[in-house]
Amino acid sequence: MAQSKYAGAKVGIFVSVAILLTIYTLFWAKGSWFGEPQRKLSVYFRKIDVLNPGDPLNVNGVKKGKVEKIELVADSVRIDFSLAESVKIKQDYKIEVAILALMGGNQLALSPGRSSSEIDYSQPMKGTEGGSIGGMISQFQSISDSVKTLLSKFGGSVEKVNIIMNDLHELTGDQGLKSNLRMTMSNVEMATRNLNALIAENRGSLKGITSKVNNTIGNVDSLITTNSGELNGTIRNIRSITEKVDSLVANLGLLVSDTQQQKNGIGKFIYDDKFFENINATVKELDALMKKIRKDGLKLNLF
């Protein structure tokens, strides 16, 4: 009788544990837990790969919600999803449709960000294209096109290299060019030997010339040092004479300017016709007076 009671108790405990495990599994699969409230959010994508309601929403790899609804709005895709309120989404968040597992569908992946301020949960979020299978295929296609372009350019470069190598081969195979190069190198070598021999033969003369040049430079330097006072005085005198000549030229310039503008007697005499006519008339009167004195004599009437 006692064994029958223990057996029944064991069966009841086993059934209870199985029910609890089943409930736990259901809540884990749906992404909700006892006492953890959820908030409803929306996100817009330009386009997405295959995603279905009920697919999970993972926050940094941890399941914290699920996709509720997917609909096409104008030229965008709107996804409504639920998310545990314990998750705080910052302004620098990132949300995308990503691969859940190889050959295992997609998921909505959220990186909540680390900035100091949170988003406005009443406004829809903006999604980015992520690592979905379609995105990977598109990127692979883009990479493939780039590789094709690169290979095409590489092929053209190889052809140019081949042309250059052929030209070099023809150039190096030209016997006339080889002969000219040998002759040129021989002439350069001979000229170098002659130059070395010339330097060796005239080394003493070159040393003597160098010594004389050094002595001459030393004598000139000594002469300048000895007569530096006289040279400085001469330079000062030359500078004074130059200043005086400059002043004389300036005065002559003023005289010429005044003469041209008839500001002095010379200018009036040269350029003023009336002044010249008055002088000419005066000279004529003096000439007539002198003739009269010669003829009649000089008469003085003092009283």
C-alpha positions as CSV (number, residue, x, y, z in Angstrom):
1,M,0.0,0.0,0.0
2,A,2.8,2.4,0.9
3,Q,4.7,1.6,-2.3
4,S,1.6,2.4,-4.3
5,K,1.4,5.8,-2.7
6,Y,5.1,6.5,-3.4
7,A,4.7,5.5,-7.0
8,G,1.8,7.9,-7.4
9,A,3.7,10.7,-5.8
10,K,6.7,10.0,-8.2
11,V,4.4,10.1,-11.2
12,G,2.8,13.4,-10.0
13,I,6.2,15.0,-9.5
14,F,7.3,13.8,-12.9
15,V,4.2,15.2,-14.6
16,S,4.5,18.5,-12.8
17,V,8.2,18.9,-13.8
18,A,7.3,18.1,-17.4
19,I,4.5,20.7,-17.4
20,L,6.8,23.3,-16.0
21,L,9.5,22.6,-18.6
22,T,6.9,22.8,-21.4
23,I,5.6,26.2,-20.1
24,Y,9.3,27.4,-19.8
25,T,10.0,26.3,-23.3
26,L,6.9,28.0,-24.7
27,F,7.7,31.3,-23.0
28,W,11.3,31.2,-24.1
29,A,10.3,30.5,-27.7
30,K,7.9,33.4,-27.7
31,G,10.4,35.8,-26.0
32,S,8.3,36.7,-23.1
33,W,8.6,35.9,-19.4
34,F,6.5,36.2,-16.3
35,G,6.6,39.8,-15.0
36,E,8.7,41.3,-17.8
37,P,6.7,43.9,-19.7
38,Q,7.0,44.4,-23.4
39,R,6.9,47.6,-25.5
40,K,5.7,47.9,-29.1
41,L,8.1,49.5,-31.6
42,S,8.4,50.0,-35.3
43,V,11.3,50.2,-37.7
44,Y,11.5,51.2,-41.4
45,F,13.8,49.5,-44.0
46,R,14.4,50.4,-47.6
47,K,14.2,46.7,-48.4
48,I,14.7,43.4,-46.5
49,D,15.3,39.8,-47.2
50,V,12.9,37.1,-46.1
51,L,11.6,37.8,-42.6
52,N,8.4,36.4,-41.1
53,P,6.2,37.4,-38.1
54,G,7.3,35.4,-35.1
55,D,11.0,35.6,-36.0
56,P,13.2,36.5,-33.0
57,L,14.6,39.9,-32.1
58,N,18.0,39.5,-30.5
59,V,19.8,42.3,-28.6
60,N,23.5,41.7,-28.8
61,G,22.8,38.0,-29.4
62,V,20.3,37.7,-26.6
63,K,16.6,37.1,-27.4
64,K,14.5,40.0,-26.1
65,G,11.6,40.2,-28.4
66,K,10.0,39.1,-31.7
67,V,8.7,40.3,-35.0
68,E,4.9,41.0,-34.8
69,K,4.0,42.4,-38.2
70,I,5.6,43.1,-41.6
71,E,4.0,45.4,-44.2
72,L,4.9,47.4,-47.3
73,V,4.4,51.2,-46.8
74,A,5.0,53.3,-50.0
75,D,8.6,52.4,-51.1
76,S,9.7,51.1,-47.6
77,V,9.1,48.1,-45.4
78,R,7.7,48.6,-41.9
79,I,8.3,46.0,-39.3
80,D,6.4,46.1,-36.0
81,F,8.1,44.2,-33.1
82,S,7.9,43.8,-29.4
83,L,10.9,44.4,-27.1
84,A,11.5,44.0,-23.4
85,E,11.2,47.3,-21.6
86,S,14.4,46.5,-19.7
87,V,16.3,47.2,-23.0
88,K,17.3,50.9,-23.3
89,I,17.8,52.0,-26.8
90,K,20.3,54.9,-27.2
91,Q,20.6,57.4,-30.0
92,D,23.5,55.6,-31.7
93,Y,21.6,52.3,-32.0
94,K,21.8,50.0,-35.0
95,I,19.0,47.6,-36.1
96,E,19.2,45.3,-39.1
97,V,18.0,42.0,-40.6
98,A,20.7,39.5,-40.0
99,I,21.3,35.8,-40.5
100,L,20.0,33.7,-37.6
101,A,21.9,30.6,-38.6
102,L,23.2,29.0,-41.7
103,M,20.2,27.7,-43.6
104,G,18.1,28.7,-40.6
105,G,16.3,31.9,-41.6
106,N,16.8,35.5,-40.5
107,Q,16.4,37.6,-37.4
108,L,16.0,41.2,-36.3
109,A,19.2,42.1,-34.6
110,L,19.5,45.2,-32.4
111,S,22.6,46.9,-31.0
112,P,21.2,49.4,-28.4
113,G,24.2,51.8,-28.6
114,R,26.1,53.5,-25.8
115,S,25.3,57.3,-26.1
116,S,24.1,59.2,-23.1
117,S,20.5,59.8,-24.3
118,E,17.7,57.4,-25.3
119,I,15.5,57.5,-28.4
120,D,11.9,58.7,-28.5
121,Y,10.1,55.4,-28.3
122,S,6.9,56.9,-29.8
123,Q,8.7,57.5,-33.1
124,P,9.6,54.7,-35.6
125,M,13.2,53.6,-35.9
126,K,15.4,53.5,-39.0
127,G,17.0,50.3,-40.0
128,T,20.2,49.6,-41.9
129,E,21.1,46.9,-44.4
130,G,22.9,44.2,-42.5
131,G,24.4,40.8,-42.9
132,S,21.4,39.0,-44.5
133,I,21.9,36.3,-47.1
134,G,20.6,38.6,-49.8
135,G,22.9,41.4,-48.7
136,M,25.8,39.0,-48.7
137,I,24.9,37.8,-52.2
138,S,24.7,41.5,-53.3
139,Q,28.0,42.3,-51.8
140,F,29.5,39.2,-53.3
141,Q,28.2,40.2,-56.7
142,S,29.7,43.7,-56.3
143,I,33.0,42.2,-55.3
144,S,32.8,39.8,-58.2
145,D,32.3,42.8,-60.6
146,S,35.2,44.6,-59.0
147,V,37.4,41.6,-59.4
148,K,36.4,41.3,-63.1
149,T,37.3,44.9,-63.7
150,L,40.6,44.5,-61.9
151,L,41.4,41.3,-63.9
152,S,40.6,43.2,-67.1
153,K,42.9,46.0,-66.2
154,F,45.6,43.5,-65.1
155,G,45.2,41.8,-68.4
156,G,45.8,45.1,-70.2
157,S,48.8,45.8,-68.0
158,V,50.2,42.4,-68.8
159,E,49.9,43.1,-72.5
160,K,51.7,46.4,-72.1
161,V,54.5,44.6,-70.1
162,N,54.8,42.0,-72.9
163,I,55.1,44.8,-75.5
164,I,57.8,46.5,-73.5
165,M,59.7,43.2,-73.0
166,N,59.5,42.5,-76.7
167,D,60.9,46.0,-77.4
168,L,63.7,45.5,-74.9
169,H,64.4,42.1,-76.4
170,E,64.6,43.6,-79.9
171,L,66.8,46.5,-78.5
172,T,69.2,44.2,-76.8
173,G,69.3,41.9,-79.8
174,D,70.4,44.8,-82.2
175,Q,74.1,44.1,-83.0
176,G,74.7,47.6,-84.2
177,L,73.4,49.1,-80.9
178,K,75.6,46.6,-79.0
179,S,78.6,47.7,-81.0
180,N,77.9,51.4,-80.5
181,L,77.4,50.9,-76.7
182,R,80.8,49.0,-76.5
183,M,82.5,51.8,-78.4
184,T,81.0,54.5,-76.2
185,M,82.0,52.6,-73.0
186,S,85.5,52.2,-74.5
187,N,85.8,55.9,-75.2
188,V,84.6,56.8,-71.8
189,E,87.1,54.5,-70.2
190,M,89.9,55.9,-72.4
191,A,88.9,59.5,-71.6
192,T,88.9,58.7,-67.9
193,R,92.4,57.2,-68.1
194,N,93.7,60.2,-70.0
195,L,92.2,62.6,-67.4
196,N,93.8,60.7,-64.5
197,A,97.2,60.7,-66.3
198,L,96.9,64.4,-67.0
199,I,96.1,65.1,-63.3
200,A,99.0,62.9,-62.2
201,E,101.5,64.6,-64.5
202,N,100.5,68.1,-63.6
203,R,99.9,67.5,-59.9
204,G,103.0,69.6,-58.9
205,S,102.0,72.4,-61.2
206,L,98.4,72.4,-59.9
207,K,99.8,72.5,-56.3
208,G,102.0,75.5,-57.3
209,I,99.1,77.3,-58.9
210,T,97.0,76.7,-55.9
211,S,99.7,78.0,-53.6
212,K,100.1,81.1,-55.7
213,V,96.4,81.8,-55.7
214,N,96.3,81.4,-52.0
215,N,99.3,83.8,-51.6
216,T,97.6,86.3,-53.9
217,I,94.4,86.1,-51.9
218,G,96.3,86.5,-48.7
219,N,98.1,89.6,-50.1
220,V,94.9,91.2,-51.2
221,D,93.3,90.5,-47.9
222,S,96.4,92.1,-46.1
223,L,96.3,95.1,-48.4
224,I,92.6,95.7,-47.7
225,T,93.2,95.3,-44.0
226,T,96.2,97.7,-44.0
227,N,94.4,100.4,-46.0
228,S,90.9,99.9,-44.6
229,G,90.9,103.4,-43.0
230,E,91.9,105.1,-46.3
231,L,89.4,103.0,-48.2
232,N,86.7,103.9,-45.8
233,G,87.6,107.6,-46.2
234,T,87.6,107.3,-49.9
235,I,84.2,105.6,-49.9
236,R,82.8,108.4,-47.7
237,N,84.2,111.1,-50.0
238,I,82.7,109.3,-53.0
239,R,79.4,109.1,-51.2
240,S,79.6,112.9,-50.4
241,I,80.4,113.8,-54.0
242,T,77.6,111.6,-55.2
243,E,75.1,113.4,-52.8
244,K,76.4,116.8,-54.1
245,V,76.0,115.7,-57.7
246,D,72.5,114.5,-57.0
247,S,71.7,117.9,-55.4
248,L,73.2,119.8,-58.4
249,V,71.2,117.7,-60.8
250,A,68.0,118.4,-58.8
251,N,68.7,122.1,-58.8
252,L,69.4,122.1,-62.5
253,G,66.1,120.2,-63.0
254,L,64.3,123.0,-61.0
255,L,66.0,125.7,-63.1
256,V,65.0,124.0,-66.3
257,S,61.4,123.6,-65.0
258,D,61.2,127.3,-64.0
259,T,62.7,128.4,-67.3
260,Q,60.1,126.3,-69.2
261,Q,57.3,127.7,-67.1
262,Q,58.7,131.4,-67.6
263,K,59.1,131.8,-63.8
264,N,62.6,133.5,-64.2
265,G,64.2,136.1,-66.5
266,I,65.8,133.5,-68.7
267,G,62.5,131.9,-69.3
268,K,60.7,135.1,-70.1
269,F,63.6,136.1,-72.4
270,I,63.5,132.9,-74.3
271,Y,59.7,132.1,-74.3
272,D,57.9,135.5,-73.8
273,D,57.6,137.2,-77.2
274,K,56.3,140.5,-75.7
275,F,59.2,140.8,-73.3
276,F,61.6,140.2,-76.2
277,E,59.8,142.9,-78.3
278,N,60.1,145.4,-75.4
279,I,63.8,144.7,-75.1
280,N,64.2,145.1,-78.9
281,A,62.3,148.4,-78.8
282,T,64.4,149.7,-76.0
283,V,67.6,148.8,-77.9
284,K,66.3,150.7,-80.9
285,E,65.5,153.8,-78.8
286,L,69.0,153.6,-77.3
287,D,70.5,153.4,-80.7
288,A,68.5,156.4,-81.9
289,L,69.6,158.4,-78.8
290,M,73.2,157.6,-79.4
291,K,72.9,158.7,-83.1
292,K,71.3,162.0,-82.0
293,I,74.0,162.7,-79.4
294,R,76.7,162.1,-82.0
295,K,74.9,164.5,-84.3
296,D,73.9,167.3,-82.0
297,G,76.2,166.7,-79.1
298,L,75.3,166.3,-75.5
299,K,73.5,169.3,-73.9
300,L,73.0,169.4,-70.2
301,N,70.4,171.6,-68.7
302,L,71.2,171.7,-65.0
303,F,69.0,174.7,-64.0
